[in-house]
Amino acid sequence: MAMIEGIKSERGVVVLVFLEKIPASFMPKDLAALLTQCPVVDWPQCEDVAEAFWDKLVNDIDDYNVNSDK
């Protein structure tokens, strides 16, 4: 549904969060295509980078909110 909303509104509505690295060749083509169109945030593998993960996720969502107001 989010992909359809993004197409209709011509704005990003999806932030991808990956729990682990997955080669694009193992992904469905639709998901691999989203990698070039949506923000991607990797789930932290250690506690030391957890704060950076949450900061990036919040920033990506804030960017979406700013762009949706236009």
N, C-alpha and C positions, 0 to 999 in steps of 0.2 A: 504494500500500500504506500509506503514511504517513497518508493521509486516512482510510482505513478504521480504522487503529489509533486515530487521534484520535477518531473517532466512537464506537468501542467502549469506549475508556477514558475518554471525556469529558474529555480534556486535550489541550493543544496539542502536536503533535509535528513541526511544520513551521516552518522559518524560511525565508522567501523572500528570495533575493538577486537583485536586478535589475542587469544590466550596463549598462542604459540606461533612460531614461524611456520607458514605453510607455503610451499612453492606454488606460484600461480598456475603451473601446469597441473596441479592436483585439484584446483578449484573449478566449480562450474563457470562457464564462460561469462554469465551475467555478473557473478561476484568478482571475477577477475577484471571485468570492465569497470566496476565500481571503484577499484583501486586507483584509477586515474581521475576519477570524478569526485571522490569524497575524502574528507580527512580520515586518516588512519592512525590509530593509537594502539601501541603494543602494550599488553598487560605486563606489569613489572614482574620480573622473575626473582627479584630480591627486594627486601624491605628498603634498602638504601635509595632506590629510585622511585618508590611509591609516590612520594610527594610530587615529583616531576610528572608522573603519569596523570595525577589528578589535576595538576595545573594545566597540562596540555589539553585534557578533556574539557575542562571548564572554558579555556580559551577558544577551542573549536566550537563549542556550543554558543559562547558569546558572539563569535564571528557570525554564526548562523543567525542569531537574533538581530544583530546590527544589519545584516544584509536583507533580512526579511522585512525590515521597516521601510526599505526603499521602494 
